[in-house]
Amino acid sequence: MNIAKLKFPLIALAGALLFTGCDLRITNMTPENVPENPSGYYDILVSIEPTGSDVIADSIKPYIVIDGQTYPMEASTRGPHIYKYEYRLPADRREARYYFQIDYELEKNQVTTRRQEITDVQNFRLTDRYTLSLDVERAPAGSRVGVVGRGFSPEDRIVIGGEDAETVFHSSNSLEFFVPSLPYGRDYNVELVDNEGSMNAGTLRIDPGTIRVDPERVSFTTGDRTTLVFRIPTEAPPGGLYIDVTTDIPESIVMPEVIIPGGSRSVNIPVEGGRAGTGSLFIQKEGYEEVRVPVSVSGR
């Protein structure tokens, strides 16, 4: 699990840029909602990038002002231009307010000038509800995908690509959802939603699902009956999986609608031969590859 993939909303100030039109681009990289940890230490991160050639890069000295005290920040190993301060939140508090102060120098026409930028006041607060990760990054429609985090409840539901997914609550740290039937070959945002709002749980790429039909070709006589078996590689969601079946010889084939029951991987469907004809069954479901079953019905 890559902790760097924690999903929380960044502080929204002018598109996360604290300053525009100056010599530095200053971006607060600290989430406003921070998962509580046992040690009580929290990294406050800021990205500081020069926007003009006059800035002396080595002169940039960032500070954080928090609890009325000013502390120097150090370069972070998370990437270039990123600085951090390791803050220990007092045990009796669950939030903090802070701002950044950046001292730097400009050199123009061989003249050096000192500058200072001070950001707006920022906030972070501890939360006991958050998502850490999805257990996979891609899956076909119908698959079960796990979500790991903290503070889950039975009222939680997963929304992917704007569509509600069948969600199964396991514990306050774990739940699962069934990947809904959405167009495959795309990346979708996954959100954890409750009555209070939503939070980002990650990104999932939906791959094409597969439906197998056995037999793969049907030949029978008017009035005869046979059975088609529809199979999927994973269990159908609790409400069942409806599969759209059409044909170009509707007078030759008599069959009920196809629904794989929830928790099952297959269903047996009786098929009766009608008027003589030759054509196909077309098995379609959003998120799944289309299947074609050739059909031949001969007269008596």
Order of alpha helices (4+ residues) and beta strands (2+ residues): beta-beta-beta-beta-beta-beta-beta-beta-beta-beta-beta-beta-beta-beta-beta-beta-beta-beta-beta-beta-beta-beta-beta-beta-beta-beta-beta-beta
